[in-house]
Amino acid sequence: MTEILYKDYYKYANFYDIFNKYRDYNIEGKYLLDMLQNRKRVLDVGCGTGTHLDILNNLGYIVHGIDISSKMLMVAKTKVKCPLYKMDVLDMKLEEKYDAIICMKSVLNHLNNYDEFKIAINNMLYYTKKNGMIIIDFDNSRLTGSFEDKVDGNRRQIEFRYDKENEIDYRKISFYIGAKKFEMEHRYLIYNPKKIEEILNQFNIKYVMLTNYSKQRFNSKDKRLQIIIKKL
Ligand SMILES: C[S@@+](CC[C@H](N)C(=O)[O-])C[C@H]1O[C@@H](n2cnc3c(N)ncnc32)[C@H](O)[C@@H]1O
């Protein structure tokens, strides 16, 4: 039987970590440490199942996480002991400001348009201290076609369709977990770097666009984009 998942991460939460088993969290973790330096109070926006929170927490950082999905937060709670809040990046209400905010793996690709992107940046900057930093990791793949992988006997099939005119990557994902099949649809806003710059230039910040979790400068063909922002 196929179970149609909600468009959010409602049920995907239960097997998100299965399909991230071979993801290189080491590279991402080292990158975060390199960028954060001694910025010790860190908020993870779209923290998902909490792996980055766990990594940073174990290294002595004081971490808090927010995510729009209560199910993702429930998984995170089993992995890391830190304050976790169900919250939309578009409607942030927190009690303190942070030395740094991280926003890893495509969280902002889930936004609907550039107006929302501007709100998200404004909100994150509000909760960042002066000289603090925001690290945002975007998906920049424009994909059409299909992909399949298998982890510990669990199978995932993804059908991609890139709508060039609207710069949206549609992804229909089927998961085969044991005897069950789940389906989920994602709509990824693939950002135009020029439009990102137009928006970022309206804020009192310095920023740089990098790729590959390294100091390598981003170019438009790269599959991932990291924007490192310093609040002035
Ligand atoms: C691809 S997952 C990334 C999770 C985690 N950051 C990681 O690196 O594995 C995207 C996450 O963003 C969350 N998310 C999507 N839209 C959001 C929003 N508007 N505000 C907060 N979180 C959001 C989802 O619930 C999901 O947990």
The ligand as an ORCA input file, in Angstrom:
! r2SCAN-3c Opt
* xyz 0 1
  C      16.310     19.038      4.124
  S      15.803     19.267      5.794
  C      17.324     19.802      6.537
  C      17.390     19.482      8.000
  C      18.746     19.741      8.642
  N      19.077     21.151      8.637
  C      19.823     18.941      7.963
  O      20.853     19.528      7.581
  O      19.679     17.715      7.852
  C      14.878     20.776      5.744
  C      14.272     21.122      7.095
  O      13.750     22.440      7.014
  C      12.548     22.477      7.750
  N      11.781     23.627      7.260
  C      11.183     23.777      6.054
  N      10.587     24.976      5.962
  C      10.827     25.617      7.154
  C      10.454     26.879      7.678
  N       9.714     27.735      6.964
  N      10.859     27.217      8.922
  C      11.596     26.346      9.670
  N      11.965     25.119      9.225
  C      11.583     24.758      7.987
  C      11.905     21.123      7.472
  O      10.892     20.798      8.400
  C      13.118     20.211      7.534
  O      13.344     19.728      8.820
*
